[in-house]
Amino acid sequence: MNTSLLKSSVNNFVDEFTASKQTELFETIKQIRFSGQLVLTGLMGQKWIFHLHLGHIVYATGGTHPVKRWHRNLSVQMPQIDSDPSAWQNELAALAVENFNICWQYQLLCSWVEQQKIAREQAVRTIWSTIVEILFDVTQAKGVTYELKQEQLLSAKLVLIDAQQAIAEADRQWQIWKGAKFDQYSLNKAPTVKNIDQLQQNTSAHIYQTLSQLLDGQQTLRDLTVQMKRDALTVTRSFLPYIQSGLVELANVPDLPSPVVRAAVPAEFHSPLIACVDDSPMICEVMKQIVTASGYRFVGINDPLRAIAALLALKPDLIFLDLMMPHTNGYELCEKLRKLTVFRSTLILILTGNDGIVDRVRAKMVGSTDFLSKAAVDAERVMGAVCKHLKHCTFPKIAADRLLLTAGEAKKAA
């Protein structure tokens, strides 16, 4: 794994979230076949959410103007759909009940495709343009904090977008934008006339009329690209002389109101997340079956070089860590994890094929919570280990303690 991203991942923070670092993060997510949400937060409080299925992007939302973005997509990609939200109220009301916490834009796309109101290709283009736009904004945001959440899953019924392709397209657009020296300008800001009298005095009647009609202080540069049927570069260049002369300024504007108003609900309880870092896919699969059958969430990580970045993003409650892996070992990885503040109190159980006293002592020295022989990887012993250390477990603690004993220890205890 690229060491620059690894070092910046101590607080899940990336200073300059370039295309290469975005690619690296999404490759890690794909490697662990993660399903759930990738939540990115900018320094100014912007939040973007990527909904993922086995490491691929299902949909993305958030940012400064998610509702404005939706209306632009309606106009460009789905012109046959009425842009007035009152036209969708019945569908939205049904979605609010069925999918209370899941993004309404994606649910509407699925519903319209099923009803044949739009072609599937229109939905796919909408999803693609949304993802690329968000990745462009993420790049411009510079500092970004990331987090993975295993919740609010979207069904991957429309398309699975390869993150690398979307990142490449967003980066292509960003390089053009940056090459024009426009990287200081945000497409989410609205060109607004500062002084209408000065504008009239310093421009021709035709330009004054055009600008006063277009620049109503509500339409962002992105909105104007749709109205003017021009690309973002051309639109921005057309206003640049007036911005530089001080006649026009770029201002922040609020988003349109969301058509879906939801009542507050109590926070959902999420079962503990258990991670297994093991280069053997078979061991991870066995652990997954055992852990999920007991009602816990699970993630398997087969590449130890990507383990720290993945664990930092996921923040599991308990980690099973294989002792012997290529390029590293469980001792080294455990020691590195313990040096990070976020993992100082995390439960870490070493998995090994060797059950000797030397291994047990060394595991304790690097900060492991406990030790479990791979020969004991069966449902009872694994869940005994889990329940010994995690709260809210249905196993009695005494039974969990005894399940961790080897046959010889059990005889002694008896």
Secondary structure as GFF3:
##gff-version 3
##sequence-region A 1 414
A	DSSP	alpha_helix	3	8	.	.	.	ID=ss1
A	DSSP	three_ten_helix	9	11	.	.	.	ID=ss2
A	DSSP	beta_strand	13	14	.	.	.	ID=ss3
A	DSSP	alpha_helix	19	31	.	.	.	ID=ss4
A	DSSP	beta_strand	36	42	.	.	.	ID=ss5
A	DSSP	beta_strand	47	53	.	.	.	ID=ss6
A	DSSP	beta_strand	56	62	.	.	.	ID=ss7
A	DSSP	alpha_helix	66	77	.	.	.	ID=ss8
A	DSSP	three_ten_helix	85	88	.	.	.	ID=ss9
A	DSSP	alpha_helix	89	98	.	.	.	ID=ss10
A	DSSP	alpha_helix	104	114	.	.	.	ID=ss11
A	DSSP	alpha_helix	120	140	.	.	.	ID=ss12
A	DSSP	beta_strand	144	149	.	.	.	ID=ss13
A	DSSP	alpha_helix	163	179	.	.	.	ID=ss14
A	DSSP	beta_strand	190	193	.	.	.	ID=ss15
A	DSSP	alpha_helix	196	202	.	.	.	ID=ss16
A	DSSP	alpha_helix	205	214	.	.	.	ID=ss17
A	DSSP	alpha_helix	221	228	.	.	.	ID=ss18
A	DSSP	alpha_helix	232	244	.	.	.	ID=ss19
A	DSSP	beta_strand	248	251	.	.	.	ID=ss20
A	DSSP	beta_strand	273	277	.	.	.	ID=ss21
A	DSSP	alpha_helix	281	293	.	.	.	ID=ss22
A	DSSP	beta_strand	297	301	.	.	.	ID=ss23
A	DSSP	three_ten_helix	304	306	.	.	.	ID=ss24
A	DSSP	alpha_helix	307	314	.	.	.	ID=ss25
A	DSSP	beta_strand	318	322	.	.	.	ID=ss26
A	DSSP	beta_strand	324	325	.	.	.	ID=ss27
A	DSSP	beta_strand	328	329	.	.	.	ID=ss28
A	DSSP	alpha_helix	330	338	.	.	.	ID=ss29
A	DSSP	three_ten_helix	341	343	.	.	.	ID=ss30
A	DSSP	beta_strand	347	352	.	.	.	ID=ss31
A	DSSP	alpha_helix	357	365	.	.	.	ID=ss32
A	DSSP	beta_strand	370	373	.	.	.	ID=ss33
A	DSSP	three_ten_helix	374	376	.	.	.	ID=ss34
A	DSSP	alpha_helix	379	389	.	.	.	ID=ss35
A	DSSP	alpha_helix	397	403	.	.	.	ID=ss36
A	DSSP	alpha_helix	407	413	.	.	.	ID=ss37
###
